[in-house]
């Protein structure tokens, strides 16, 4: 992506749990690669654990899918975005899928840190 901004980023850690929310806005296109959010305040636990969160988007191309969720795998320092639909495998949000100019993603996720 030629330009990306993260605004209204907030997080709170209570014990071993972090809740994170933010708004992501693009001002350029992404032709290849996985769209993900890095630079998290805490990496998360290193045992087999997965967390998903909610997403609201505007102007994001879903390429035939009809929903998107935020996803964090254990020990990962990134949040990825998966496209989902009935009776189909999940698909990572990729540049060629539909990340273009003036897209907005509002997301939140809660994940374990120990």
C-alpha positions as a Markdown table, in Angstrom:
| # | Residue | x | y | z |
|---|---|---|---|---|
| 1 | Unk | 0.0 | 0.0 | 0.0 |
| 2 | Unk | 1.4 | 3.3 | -0.9 |
| 3 | Unk | -0.2 | 5.0 | 2.1 |
| 4 | Unk | -1.9 | 3.6 | 5.2 |
| 5 | Unk | -3.0 | 5.3 | 8.4 |
| 6 | Unk | -4.2 | 3.9 | 11.7 |
| 7 | Unk | -6.3 | 6.2 | 13.8 |
| 8 | Unk | -8.3 | 6.0 | 17.0 |
| 9 | Unk | -6.0 | 3.1 | 18.1 |
| 10 | Unk | -6.7 | 2.1 | 21.7 |
| 11 | Unk | -5.8 | -0.8 | 23.8 |
| 12 | Unk | -6.3 | -1.9 | 27.4 |
| 13 | Unk | -4.5 | -4.8 | 29.1 |
| 14 | Unk | -6.2 | -6.3 | 32.1 |
| 15 | Unk | -4.2 | -9.2 | 33.6 |
| 16 | Unk | -3.4 | -11.6 | 30.8 |
| 17 | Unk | -5.9 | -10.2 | 28.2 |
| 18 | Unk | -5.5 | -7.3 | 25.8 |
| 19 | Unk | -8.4 | -5.6 | 24.0 |
| 20 | Unk | -7.4 | -3.6 | 20.9 |
| 21 | Unk | -9.4 | -1.4 | 18.5 |
| 22 | Unk | -8.5 | 0.9 | 15.7 |
| 23 | Unk | -9.5 | 2.4 | 12.4 |
| 24 | Unk | -7.4 | 1.7 | 9.3 |
| 25 | Unk | -7.6 | 3.9 | 6.2 |
| 26 | Unk | -5.9 | 3.4 | 2.9 |
| 27 | Unk | -4.9 | 6.1 | 0.4 |
| 28 | Unk | -3.2 | 3.9 | -2.1 |
| 29 | Unk | -3.5 | 0.5 | -3.7 |
| 30 | Unk | -2.0 | -2.8 | -2.6 |
| 31 | Unk | -1.2 | -5.1 | -5.6 |
| 32 | Unk | 0.2 | -8.2 | -3.8 |
| 33 | Unk | 0.8 | -9.6 | -0.3 |
| 34 | Unk | -1.2 | -10.2 | 2.8 |
| 35 | Unk | -2.9 | -7.3 | 4.4 |
| 36 | Unk | -2.1 | -7.3 | 8.1 |
| 37 | Unk | -1.6 | -5.0 | 11.1 |
| 38 | Unk | 1.7 | -5.2 | 12.9 |
| 39 | Unk | 3.3 | -3.3 | 15.8 |
| 40 | Unk | 0.9 | -4.7 | 18.5 |
| 41 | Unk | 1.4 | -3.5 | 22.1 |
| 42 | Unk | 1.8 | -7.2 | 23.2 |
| 43 | Unk | 2.7 | -10.2 | 21.1 |
| 44 | Unk | 0.5 | -12.8 | 22.8 |
| 45 | Unk | 0.9 | -16.3 | 24.2 |
| 46 | Unk | 3.1 | -18.9 | 22.5 |
| 47 | Unk | 0.8 | -21.9 | 23.0 |
| 48 | Unk | -1.7 | -23.1 | 20.4 |
| 49 | Unk | -4.4 | -20.4 | 20.7 |
| 50 | Unk | -6.4 | -18.4 | 18.2 |
| 51 | Unk | -8.4 | -15.2 | 18.6 |
| 52 | Unk | -10.9 | -13.6 | 16.3 |
| 53 | Unk | -12.5 | -10.2 | 16.4 |
| 54 | Unk | -15.0 | -8.1 | 14.7 |
| 55 | Unk | -14.6 | -5.9 | 11.6 |
| 56 | Unk | -16.7 | -3.2 | 9.9 |
| 57 | Unk | -15.5 | -2.1 | 6.5 |
| 58 | Unk | -16.3 | 0.4 | 3.8 |
| 59 | Unk | -15.2 | 0.1 | 0.1 |
| 60 | Unk | -13.2 | -3.1 | 0.7 |
| 61 | Unk | -13.6 | -5.7 | -2.2 |
| 62 | Unk | -14.4 | -9.1 | -0.8 |
| 63 | Unk | -13.9 | -11.0 | -4.1 |
| 64 | Unk | -17.0 | -13.2 | -3.8 |
| 65 | Unk | -16.8 | -13.6 | 0.0 |
| 66 | Unk | -19.3 | -11.9 | 2.2 |
| 67 | Unk | -17.7 | -11.4 | 5.6 |
| 68 | Unk | -14.4 | -10.4 | 7.1 |
| 69 | Unk | -12.9 | -11.0 | 10.6 |
| 70 | Unk | -9.8 | -10.0 | 12.3 |
| 71 | Unk | -7.6 | -13.0 | 13.4 |
| 72 | Unk | -4.5 | -13.4 | 15.6 |
| 73 | Unk | -2.6 | -16.7 | 16.0 |
| 74 | Unk | -0.7 | -17.5 | 19.2 |
| 75 | Unk | 2.7 | -15.9 | 19.4 |
| 76 | Unk | 2.1 | -13.8 | 16.3 |
| 77 | Unk | 2.9 | -10.1 | 16.4 |
| 78 | Unk | 0.3 | -9.4 | 13.7 |
| 79 | Unk | -3.4 | -9.3 | 13.1 |
| 80 | Unk | -4.5 | -10.7 | 9.8 |
| 81 | Unk | -7.9 | -10.3 | 8.1 |
| 82 | Unk | -9.8 | -13.3 | 6.8 |
| 83 | Unk | -12.6 | -13.3 | 4.3 |
| 84 | Unk | -15.3 | -16.0 | 4.9 |
| 85 | Unk | -18.4 | -17.4 | 3.3 |
| 86 | Unk | -20.6 | -20.5 | 3.6 |
| 87 | Unk | -19.2 | -23.8 | 2.3 |
| 88 | Unk | -15.8 | -22.4 | 1.4 |
| 89 | Unk | -12.3 | -22.2 | 2.8 |
| 90 | Unk | -11.2 | -19.0 | 4.6 |
| 91 | Unk | -9.1 | -16.6 | 2.5 |
| 92 | Unk | -6.6 | -14.1 | 3.7 |
| 93 | Unk | -7.3 | -10.6 | 2.7 |
| 94 | Unk | -4.7 | -10.0 | -0.1 |
| 95 | Unk | -3.8 | -6.9 | -2.1 |
| 96 | Unk | -5.2 | -8.4 | -5.3 |
| 97 | Unk | -8.5 | -9.3 | -3.5 |
| 98 | Unk | -9.6 | -5.7 | -2.9 |
| 99 | Unk | -7.3 | -3.3 | -1.1 |
| 100 | Unk | -7.5 | 0.0 | -3.0 |
| 101 | Unk | -7.7 | 3.7 | -2.3 |
| 102 | Unk | -10.0 | 5.2 | 0.3 |
| 103 | Unk | -10.9 | 2.1 | 2.2 |
| 104 | Unk | -11.8 | 2.0 | 5.8 |
| 105 | Unk | -11.6 | -0.9 | 8.3 |
| 106 | Unk | -12.8 | -0.5 | 11.8 |
| 107 | Unk | -11.7 | -3.5 | 13.9 |
| 108 | Unk | -11.5 | -4.8 | 17.4 |
| 109 | Unk | -10.0 | -8.0 | 18.9 |
| 110 | Unk | -9.3 | -9.4 | 22.3 |
| 111 | Unk | -6.4 | -11.7 | 22.8 |
| 112 | Unk | -4.5 | -13.5 | 25.5 |
| 113 | Unk | -0.9 | -12.5 | 26.4 |
| 114 | Unk | -0.2 | -15.2 | 29.1 |
